[in-house]
Amino acid sequence: MSIAYTMDSWAALLNDMAPARHIAPSAARTWMLLESGGNPAAVGTVYPNGRVARDADGNILESGLFQLYSPQEIRLAGTTVAKMRAGCSTREGSRAIIQSMVRYLTVPEAHEHIRAGLTFIEYCRGVAATAADAAHLSWSTADMWALTKLRHGLPVLINPGLPLVSRLLGRPPQSFDEFTSLLPAVTFNAAVMARRPYSSSINNAKKFRAGITPRELLNA
């Protein structure tokens, strides 16, 4: 029996649970779409030999509908890799194998994916808000959501990225687009600089911004 989840599988839970966190359902839905496509068995890096990337403790590095990194983001979301991998294949060999389900999730397991994801989004939004206040930003709600998603993609681009770009400009950046256009021009540590021009993380945040329904932003 083939077990498959789609984005539609999560619509009811997102519409029910996201507004209570003052998160637009379309924001949570787009975040999930970009990270897992609605597949709770999704993982991050799979090496050419079919093995999946793991953390220092042997846990799968990225897991769940919102692709939470272990151990930091898993901890911030108040969950565990085991909970995010419930019902998922434990076999490796290819992306298709490790990203397959061996059974359907129980109702509590499905709720845990959404609860953890929304908790992490709340955390990222708080980080973005704190950084925006410190940098004296006056951005649109849509741009603030893009900054929120950037926290997931590459946190260092926000801090110290925002202060560095502000120093370069001599003023706060006026928009997310102006801010990110100047990130390749500032100096980070060598590991971060090796990822210039940061296109993957920046484009992911812009795709996220574009996916949020404008009318929902009014209530976000």
C-alpha positions, -999 to 999 in steps of 0.1 A, spaced: 0 0 0 14 34 -10 11 60 17 12 96 4 6 130 20 0 162 0 -3 198 9 -41 193 10 -37 167 37 -27 196 61 -52 223 51 -77 217 79 -51 216 107 -33 247 94 -65 266 91 -75 255 126 -42 259 144 -23 288 127 -47 317 135 -45 310 172 -7 318 169 -15 349 149 1 332 119 -16 335 85 -25 300 74 -10 308 40 23 317 57 24 283 75 13 265 43 39 282 21 67 275 47 56 238 47 54 238 9 90 251 5 104 228 31 87 194 26 59 197 1 36 183 27 56 150 31 62 144 68 90 119 59 110 146 40 147 150 49 174 175 39 207 164 24 210 128 10 245 119 0 254 101 -33 257 68 -14 221 71 -3 229 80 33 211 109 49 228 138 67 228 134 105 238 155 135 266 146 160 243 123 179 232 104 148 198 120 145 186 129 110 197 165 105 165 179 90 131 164 97 94 169 97 70 190 77 88 222 85 123 206 81 136 215 116 174 212 121 186 189 149 194 196 176 189 234 178 156 239 159 141 207 172 147 219 207 133 254 200 102 238 186 98 217 217 98 184 199 122 155 190 135 139 159 117 107 169 84 125 169 91 141 135 101 107 121 71 88 135 57 65 107 86 72 84 110 48 68 142 40 87 158 25 56 184 44 36 197 39 1 180 68 -18 160 99 -12 128 80 -23 134 53 3 142 75 33 113 99 24 87 72 23 60 65 49 55 30 64 21 39 80 -2 68 83 3 92 112 -20 91 142 -40 122 149 -17 132 178 14 127 156 -1 149 128 -9 176 154 26 174 167 41 182 133 19 213 130 23 224 166 61 221 164 62 240 130 41 268 143 61 271 175 93 274 154 77 300 131 68 320 162 104 318 174 117 330 140 92 358 140 104 369 174 140 369 163 131 389 132 111 414 153 139 419 178 165 424 150 141 449 132 137 469 164 174 470 170 180 481 135 152 507 135 135 491 105 101 503 91 93 475 67 61 461 54 45 431 70 54 411 39 91 420 42 90 412 79 77 377 70 106 373 46 130 383 73 113 357 95 119 329 69 155 340 65 161 331 101 154 295 91 176 296 60 208 312 74 204 330 107 237 348 106 224 369 77 201 386 102 225 390 130 251 404 124 239 409 88 214 437 96 239 458 116 266 453 90 243 463 61 231 493 81 267 504 87 275 500 50 245 522 41 248 547 69 211 541 76 187 512 81 179 493 48 145 504 36 133 470 25 141 433 25 152 435 -11 176 464 -4 189 445 26 196 412 9 211 429 -22 239 442 0 246 411 20 273 398 -4 291 431 1 296 427 39 321 405 57 311 375 77 333 346 89 349 324 63 323 296 66 295 320 58 314 339 32 319 306 13 281 305 7 280 339 -11 259 353 -27 235 334 -4 210 330 -32 194 298 -19 184 313 15 174 347 1 154 332 -28 137 309 -4 126 338 18 114 357 -12 93 327 -24 79 325 11 69 362 10 53 358 -24 32 328 -12 14 346 17 -21 357 8 -22 395 10 -55 397 28 -42 374 55 -13 397 62 -38 421 77 -44 396 105 -9 382 108 
